[in-house]
Amino acid sequence: MTSNPTSSCPHFAIVLEESDVSQKLLEKYASVVNWSVNRYQSVRGCVKRRKVSAPSCGTCGLTLARTFACLHCVYTGCWLDGHVSHHLKENDHDFCVDATTGVIFCNQCNDFMFAHPLNKLFLETKILAEEKYGSLKINSTKILPKEVFKPWVLNEKDVGALKGSQTIPCQARRGLLNLGQTCFLNAVLQCFVHNPLLRSYYLADKHNPKQCKFEQCTSCEMDKLFTEIYSEDSTPHGPVSFLATSWHASPDLAGYAQQDAHEFFMNTLNAIHLTSRGSTNVHCNCIIHSTFAGQLQSDVKCERCGNVTSTVDPMLDVSLDFRGKGNEGNSSENTLAACLRRFTQPEKLGAKYTCKSEKCSKSSQEASKRLTFRKLPPVLCFQFKRFEHKTADKNAARKIDTPIRFPASLCMAPYTTFALEDPEKAGHGIFPGPAGMFDYDLFAVINHEGNMDNGHYTNFARFQDEWCRFDDDKVTSSTLGTCLDSPAYMCFYVKRYLDYKVETRPTYVIARETEALREKEKEKENEKEKEAARMKEVEDALLATV
């Protein structure tokens, strides 16, 4: 069996021309997609998960992990065991559909249709079902609804822009060469490459190296990296120029010694921020802050008078502690959810807090401090503190090998400021906005294997539903289960649904237009200065002649 995503199925085209058969097939296709969305939302609900019966194979009766439904009858079956294809041949049925992805299989072609005419119907049906029944449903009348989904229709300008363009691979499965203990760099770069927001930004040419005015620009290096990874070349790539630029931006990381992946990650974020459009000291809307930036609210409560002082601090990642010393601790206490609960629990400060209320008259009182997530970023990065430094002596540091359990999907609603300030409403599933806006999906994991002196970094990354393991230049297919069992050091989650305001222009567009206006104003000022200098030369020449 082959699969060519660019080919069209002649049998499917003939069926679509017959109005009666086409209408029934479209209705069955939409009902399968609608059922899949409803079941997914019921099973993975953010607050209370209902028990929903799983579909079973009509031939062997086993529970289906991935449902294939016949588009001509009510049959559902297994794909790997060949039951659904056998059903199609035995009953002279032509098509079945993968309920999760909407991909159609033609029995006569013995092939999948990835670019079929029903892609538009799949998107419209899926989004409508999520907004009506799923986690995007809005229960409050005070919240404005989302902008209506509109599929992309090519206009003359788009056709002209795409004319003569070259197609590139839709997946990035290219390894990175180890340039001398640079496994930390390779693991972080693979997580950047598989970040959906960074990928969309750089592949859309939002940062053009030919127009960049910075020298030793890290954002230019990111653009070059995406160009290399998404090229037709499948041989491992050596990020030599990226490594040299990172040494220039962060001299502390220069040299061929083993470095900490988290430290390199934070330094690279800062370097990209400083060399990206929209970077300001007041309100930054560069690609880094648009992707990773969130807000933590710190509430300090006086135990004597109950006065609460709140401050809001920016964040780019979250560092979490393990429970227990060294490799000790209960496995149920070392999960991502348990770490987040401890992170948002009140912490005693002792009598070091000076209360400014009138009751306490600026005297030192017992107080407690609590951190909550006030604003969630589109991409959440969690770092588990595996390296323990008890004293100033580096030789006394050690690694914590305690296993950490983390989920494929994460709901951040219980750890937000709103949920912890009003637990009664949060317990009933009442949140400011649709519950689905708090859901995150895992897309990359960085692992550290070995000890502190002789360790090695690897990582897992996901593209759609396919997982790969990256070990420098070696790239192998993997599974979600293998990824979840790995010794995670850093985890990356992306929002399932990105929030945006209705009928508003993106901030990067506004920033780009503002920057263009400033450039034009500077050019006009330069021209005026040149004209004034030229006129002065003419006047001086006339005076010299007189």
Protein Blocks (a to p, Z undefined) as FASTA:
>chain_A
ZZdfkbccfklmmmmmpmklmmmmmmmmmmmmmmmmmmmmmmmpfklccdddddddfklo
pacfbdcddfkbmcdcdfklommmmmmmmnopabdcdfknopacdfklopacfbbcklmm
mmmmmmmmmmmmmmmbcfbfkbccddddddddddfklmmmmgopacddfbdcddcddeeh
plmmmmmmmmmmmmmklmmmmmnopacfklpcbehifklmmmmmmmmmmmmblbdcddfk
lmmmmmmmmmmlgcjbdcdfklmmmmmmmmmmmmcghiafklccbfklmmmgccdddddd
dfklopacddddddfbdcdddedehjeccfklmcfklmmmmmmpccdebjmbccfbfklo
opacddddddddfbdcfbdcddddfbccfbfblklpccdfbdcdddfbdcfklmmmklmm
mmmlmmnopaedjfklmpccdfbdcddedjfklgcddddddehjaccddehjaccdddfk
lmmmpccfbdcdddfbdcddehiacfklmmmmmmmmmmmmmmmmmmmmmmmmmmmmmmmm
mmmmZZ
